[in-house]
């Protein structure tokens, strides 16, 4: 689908309504639970995507989503065996409209990409897409104690999913570039229309061996198989073949081992893991100009993570965390005759963070003062799958500081903080878009510069 996080928005409107009902019944060591969930979500968004001093190109989105799910679970805790099984049903109905308009305005900055004559009504290239999904699943997972220290966790989930999809594109007259919900009949053809359906049989599995040498230490190693269902592309401006509208399910084999431990009377906690991910038909998203699509490729990821939290003194909290990752999509076709190994977008090879918080021992106005400083180091990364040099973000270090006064009184908690974020005023890229085939340029977005303020909170 279309990525919508690359430019400042003119307007955003979101609405969510939903309800959840849960019923649980117990008979001895047996229990049955039924969970029903319904949600209605609406979104309307308009963005000036060219980032020029005038509004030339505006991308507008309007979507409605209704989701209903029903799950029934049966559990039993029987000595060394703990298991759960159940049934799951999901139904989703989505309508998604999107348009790209060239600003009609008063002639300033007009680009008229759809060929309309000066003085004529503004045209937009737009599409209307609908996607209906029905998914059925049966699942089960068990944990069996092999001994006092060893246990085996196994699980299986079988899924049958059906999708029906329609995509209708055209040129429309639209006097309001910020609204796409009331398009009339098209006045001309734009991109090819498409309709299709899929029926997918999927499965996931889990196998994990766990060892507990002490009550507060867990060592584990396991193999998991995960899936992400396939679906359909909805291009805004790119011409796709009929085969390109459909992308297949993503399959993942995950090999992971690690340790979770608490020491020194709960004052030191350590979590560490290593992993290797083997993707088949990885769903790779590529954004070109203001249109995106997903295609299937193979991918491999390996890495390690560690998190340490310590409280060496009652007033002092220290947190350290870090991750290294080596992700590769091999033999990716950038263009005809151009094949390279690339890194997925927004995947730095390392990221480290540290936090130090100290609470002063004396009271101030019946409250407590605390000082907190934190820092995050992010290695360089690419902002698109093609790994273009123009969309490579440099490594950066962000630092923040905060002074907080807190008081609890009559069941309420009061917090008053003064803070400085990005205290070194680092210019850090957050995202970028390749527009080379549209304007010979690229768009870049940066994180907030140094900023400071005062914040007050009350917890009732």
C-alpha positions in Angstrom: 0.0 0.0 0.0 1.0 3.6 0.0 3.5 4.9 2.6 2.2 8.0 4.3 5.0 9.1 6.6 7.3 11.1 4.3 5.9 14.6 4.2 4.1 17.1 6.4 0.4 16.7 6.4 -2.2 19.3 5.6 -4.8 17.7 7.7 -5.5 14.4 9.6 -8.7 13.0 10.9 -8.9 9.6 12.7 -11.8 7.9 14.3 -12.0 4.6 16.2 -15.0 2.9 17.7 -14.9 -0.6 19.1 -16.0 -3.0 21.8 -14.6 -6.1 23.4 -16.5 -8.8 25.3 -14.8 -11.6 27.3 -16.3 -14.6 29.2 -14.2 -17.0 31.3 -15.4 -20.1 33.1 -13.3 -22.4 35.4 -13.8 -26.1 36.4 -11.0 -27.2 38.6 -7.9 -27.1 36.6 -9.9 -26.5 33.4 -10.9 -23.1 32.0 -12.8 -21.9 28.9 -12.6 -18.3 27.6 -14.5 -16.7 24.8 -13.4 -13.3 23.5 -15.4 -11.2 20.9 -13.9 -8.0 19.5 -15.3 -5.4 17.0 -13.6 -2.2 15.8 -14.5 0.4 13.2 -11.6 2.6 12.1 -11.8 5.7 9.8 -9.0 7.8 8.5 -8.8 10.9 6.3 -5.4 12.4 5.5 -4.1 15.0 3.1 -0.4 15.7 2.5 1.7 18.1 0.5 4.2 15.5 -0.8 6.5 17.7 -2.9 7.9 19.7 0.1 8.3 22.8 -2.0 7.4 26.4 -0.8 4.0 26.0 -2.6 1.5 23.1 -2.7 2.1 21.4 -6.0 1.4 17.7 -5.4 -1.1 16.6 -2.8 -1.7 13.0 -1.8 -5.0 12.4 -0.1 -6.3 9.3 1.7 -9.7 8.2 2.9 -10.2 4.7 4.4 -12.8 2.8 6.5 -12.1 -0.5 8.2 -14.5 -2.9 10.1 -12.9 -5.7 12.0 -14.7 -8.6 13.8 -13.0 -11.4 15.6 -14.1 -14.3 17.8 -11.8 -16.6 19.7 -12.6 -19.6 22.0 -9.8 -21.1 24.1 -9.7 -24.2 26.3 -6.9 -24.4 28.9 -5.8 -27.0 31.4 -3.0 -26.9 34.1 -2.4 -30.6 34.9 0.8 -31.0 36.9 3.8 -30.9 34.6 1.5 -30.3 31.6 0.1 -26.9 30.7 -1.8 -26.6 27.4 -4.2 -24.3 25.5 -6.2 -25.0 22.4 -8.8 -23.0 20.5 -10.6 -21.7 17.5 -10.3 -18.2 15.9 -12.3 -16.3 13.3 -11.4 -13.0 11.8 -13.4 -10.9 9.3 -12.2 -7.5 7.9 -13.9 -5.2 5.4 -11.7 -2.4 4.1 -12.4 0.4 1.7 -9.4 2.5 0.7 -9.5 5.6 -1.6 -6.4 7.6 -2.5 -5.7 10.4 -4.9 -2.8 12.4 -6.2 -3.7 15.9 -7.3 -1.8 18.8 -8.9 -2.8 22.0 -7.2 -5.2 24.1 -9.3 -4.6 27.3 -7.2 -3.9 30.5 -9.0 -1.2 29.4 -11.3 1.7 29.7 -8.8 3.6 26.5 -8.9 1.1 24.6 -11.0 2.6 21.5 -12.6 -0.6 20.0 -14.3 0.8 16.5 -14.4 -2.5 15.1 -15.9 -2.4 17.5 -18.9 -5.3 19.8 -18.0 -5.3 23.1 -19.8 -4.9 26.4 -17.9 -8.3 27.5 -16.5 -9.8 24.0 -16.7 -10.9 22.0 -13.6 -8.2 20.4 -11.6 -7.8 16.6 -12.3 -6.6 14.0 -9.9 -5.4 10.4 -10.5 -7.2 8.4 -7.9 -8.3 4.8 -7.1 -11.0 3.1 -5.1 -10.0 -0.2 -3.5 -12.0 -2.7 -1.5 -10.6 -5.7 0.4 -12.7 -8.4 2.2 -10.8 -10.9 4.3 -12.1 -14.0 6.1 -9.7 -16.0 8.2 -10.2 -19.3 10.2 -7.7 -20.9 12.5 -7.3 -23.8 14.9 -4.4 -23.7 17.3 -2.8 -25.4 20.3 0.3 -25.0 22.5 1.6 -27.0 25.4 4.4 -26.7 27.9 5.6 -30.0 29.4 7.9 -30.3 32.4 10.5 -32.9 31.5 12.1 -32.5 35.0 12.4 -30.0 37.8 14.7 -27.8 35.6 13.8 -28.7 32.0 10.6 -28.1 30.0 9.5 -28.4 26.3 7.2 -25.9 24.6 5.5 -26.9 21.4 2.7 -25.3 19.4 0.9 -25.5 16.1 -1.6 -23.1 14.3 -3.5 -24.0 11.1 -5.0 -21.1 9.1 -7.3 -20.9 6.1 -7.7 -17.4 4.7 -9.7 -16.0 1.8 -9.4 -12.5 0.3 -11.5 -10.7 -2.4 -10.1 -7.5 -3.9 -11.2 -4.9 -6.4 -9.2 -1.9 -7.6 -10.7 0.8 -9.8 -8.5 3.7 -11.0 -9.3 6.8 -13.1 -9.0 10.6 -13.6 -11.4 12.6 -11.6 -12.4 16.2 -11.3 -11.9 17.3 -7.7 -12.0 20.9 -6.7 -10.8 20.1 -3.1 -7.4 18.5 -3.2 -7.7 17.7 0.5 -10.8 15.4 0.2 -11.1 12.2 -1.7 -14.1 10.6 -0.1 -16.8 12.0 -2.5 -15.3 11.3 -6.0 -17.9 11.1 -8.7 -17.6 9.2 -11.9 -14.2 9.2 -13.6 -13.7 11.5 -16.7 -10.8 9.4 -18.0 -8.7 6.3 -17.6 -5.6 6.4 -15.5 -4.1 3.0 -14.3 -5.4 -0.4 -15.2 -8.2 -1.8 -13.1 -7.8 -5.1 -11.3 -10.0 -7.6 -9.5 -8.9 -10.9 -7.9 -9.2 -13.3 -5.0 -6.9 -15.6 -3.1 -7.4 -18.7 -0.9 -4.4 -19.5 1.3 -3.7 -22.4 3.6 -1.0 -21.4 6.2 0.6 -22.8 9.3 2.8 -21.7 12.1 4.8 -23.8 14.6 6.9 -23.6 17.7 9.5 -25.8 19.3 11.4 -24.5 22.3 13.6 -26.2 25.0 13.8 -24.3 28.3 16.2 -24.8 31.2 15.8 -23.2 34.7 18.9 -23.8 36.8 17.5 -21.4 39.4 14.1 -19.9 40.1 15.1 -16.5 38.6 17.1 -17.8 35.6 15.7 -19.1 32.3 17.9 -20.3 29.4 16.1 -21.2 26.2 16.7 -22.3 22.6 14.0 -22.8 20.0 12.8 -22.9 16.4 9.7 -21.0 15.3 7.9 -20.9 12.0 5.9 -17.8 11.3 3.8 -16.6 8.4 2.4 -13.3 7.1 -0.5 -13.7 4.7 -0.3 -12.4 1.2 -2.5 -9.6 -0.2 -2.8 -7.1 -3.0 -1.0 -3.9 -4.0 -2.9 -0.6 -4.5 -0.6 1.7 -6.7 -1.2 5.4 -6.7 0.9 6.3 -9.7 2.9 3.2 -10.8 1.8 0.9 -13.6 1.9 -2.7 -12.5 1.4 -5.9 -14.4 -1.5 -8.1 -13.3 0.9 -10.5 -11.6 2.4 -7.6 -9.7 -0.9 -6.7 -8.0 -0.7 -9.9 -6.0 2.0 -10.7 -3.5 2.5 -14.1 -1.8 2.5 -15.1 1.9 5.8 -14.5 3.8 7.3 -17.5 5.6 9.9 -17.2 8.4 12.0 -19.8 10.1 13.4 -18.2 13.3 16.2 -19.8 15.3 16.7 -18.1 18.7 18.5 -18.7 21.9 18.9 -16.6 25.0 18.8 -16.0 28.7 16.5 -14.1 31.1 17.8 -13.7 34.6 17.4 -11.7 37.8 20.1 -11.4 40.4 21.0 -9.7 43.7 17.6 -9.7 45.3 15.8 -8.4 42.2 18.1 -5.4 41.8 19.8 -6.7 38.6 18.0 -8.0 35.5 19.7 -9.3 32.4 18.0 -10.3 29.1 20.2 -11.5 26.2 19.4 -13.3 23.0 20.9 -14.2 19.6 18.8 -15.1 16.5 18.9 -16.0 12.9 15.9 -15.4 10.6 15.4 -17.1 7.3 12.7 -15.5 5.2 11.1 -17.1 2.1 9.0 -14.7 0.0 9.8 -11.8 2.3 7.4 -9.0 1.6 9.6 -6.1 0.5 8.1 -2.7 0.3 9.5 -0.3 -2.4 8.4 3.4 -2.6 9.0 5.1 -6.0 7.9 8.7 -6.4 4.6 8.8 -4.4 3.6 5.2 -5.1 4.6 2.0 -3.4 4.2 -1.7 -3.9 5.2 -4.9 -2.2 7.0 -7.8 -4.0 8.4 -11.1 -2.7 12.1 -11.8 -2.3 14.2 -13.9 0.0 16.0 -12.4 3.0 18.3 -13.3 5.9 18.8 -11.6 9.2 21.1 -12.4 12.1 21.7 -10.5 15.3 22.0 -10.2 19.0 20.3 -8.1 21.7 21.1 -7.4 25.4 19.3 -5.5 28.1 20.6 -4.7 31.6 18.7 -3.0 34.3 20.2 -2.4 37.7 19.4 -0.6 40.9 22.8 -0.5 42.8 21.3 2.0 45.3 17.7 2.6 46.3 17.8 6.0 44.7 19.7 5.0 41.5 18.4 3.2 38.4 20.7 2.3 35.5 19.6 0.9 32.2 21.7 -0.3 29.3 20.6 -1.9 26.1 22.1 -2.7 22.7 21.4 -4.6 19.5 23.4 -5.6 16.5 21.8 -6.7 13.3 23.0 -8.0 9.9 20.1 -8.1 7.5 20.5 -8.9 3.8 18.2 -9.3 0.8 20.5 -11.1 -1.7 20.4 -10.7 -5.5 17.9 -7.9 -5.5 17.1 -6.6 -9.0 17.5 -2.8 -8.9 17.0 -2.4 -12.7 17.5 -4.4 -15.8 20.9 -6.0 -15.5 21.6 -4.4 -12.1 21.6 -7.0 -9.3 22.9 -6.3 -5.8 22.7 -7.5 -2.2 20.8 -4.8 -0.3 19.8 -4.0 3.3 16.1 -3.6 4.3 15.2 0.1 4.8 15.5 1.6 8.3 17.7 -1.2 9.6 20.9 0.1 11.3 23.6 -2.4 12.0 23.6 -1.4 15.6 21.7 0.6 18.2 22.7 1.3 21.8 21.0 3.2 24.6 21.7 4.1 28.2 19.7 5.7 30.9 20.6 7.0 34.4 18.0 8.2 36.9 18.8 9.4 40.4 16.2 10.4 43.0 17.4 12.9 45.6 17.1 11.7 49.2 15.5 14.9 50.6 11.9 16.1 50.2 11.0 19.4 48.5 7.5 20.7 49.2 6.4 17.3 50.3 7.6 15.9 47.0 10.7 14.2 45.5 13.2 15.5 43.0 14.7 13.1 40.4 17.3 13.7 37.7 17.4 11.6 34.5 19.8 11.6 31.5 19.6 9.2 28.6 21.4 8.7 25.3 20.8 6.6 22.1 23.4 5.8 19.5 22.0 4.7 16.0 24.3 3.5 13.3 23.8 4.6 9.7 21.0 3.1 7.7 19.3 3.4 4.3 15.9 5.0 3.9 14.8 2.9 0.9 15.2 -0.7 -0.1 17.3 0.2 -3.2 20.1 1.5 -0.8 20.6 4.7 -2.9 23.5 6.8 -1.5 21.2 9.9 -1.6 18.9 8.2 0.9 21.6 7.1 3.4 21.2 8.4 6.9 24.4 9.0 8.9 25.0 7.6 12.4 23.9 9.9 15.2 23.8 10.2 19.0 20.8 11.7 20.7 21.0 12.9 24.3 18.2 14.1 26.6 18.0 15.4 30.2 15.0 15.8 32.6 14.4 17.2 36.1 11.2 16.0 37.7 9.4 16.9 40.9 6.8 14.2 42.0 4.3 14.1 44.8 1.6 11.6 45.7 -1.4 13.0 47.7 -4.8 11.6 48.4 -4.5 9.0 45.7 -3.3 11.4 43.1 0.2 11.6 41.6 1.6 15.0 40.5 4.6 15.3 38.2 6.2 18.6 37.1 9.2 18.2 34.8 11.7 20.5 33.0 13.4 18.8 30.0 15.9 19.3 27.2 15.6 16.9 24.3 18.3 16.5 21.7 20.6 18.5 23.9 23.5 18.5 21.5 21.2 19.7 18.6 22.1 16.8 16.4 20.7 16.8 12.8 19.3 13.3 12.5 17.6 12.0 9.4 14.4 10.0 10.1 13.1 9.2 6.6 13.5 10.0 2.9 11.8 9.5 -0.4 13.4 8.9 -3.8 11.8 11.3 -6.4 14.6 11.0 -9.0 12.2 9.9 -11.8 9.7 12.6 -11.0 11.8 15.7 -10.4 15.4 14.5 -10.3 15.5 15.0 -6.5 15.0 13.3 -3.1 13.0 14.4 -0.1 14.5 14.2 3.4 12.9 14.6 6.8 14.8 15.2 10.1 14.0 14.7 13.7 13.4 17.5 16.1 16.3 19.9 16.8 17.2 20.8 20.4 14.1 21.8 22.3 13.2 22.3 25.9 10.1 22.8 27.9 8.0 22.2 31.0 5.6 19.4 31.4 2.9 18.8 34.0 1.0 15.5 34.6 -1.7 14.4 37.1 -2.6 10.7 37.5 -6.0 10.3 39.2 
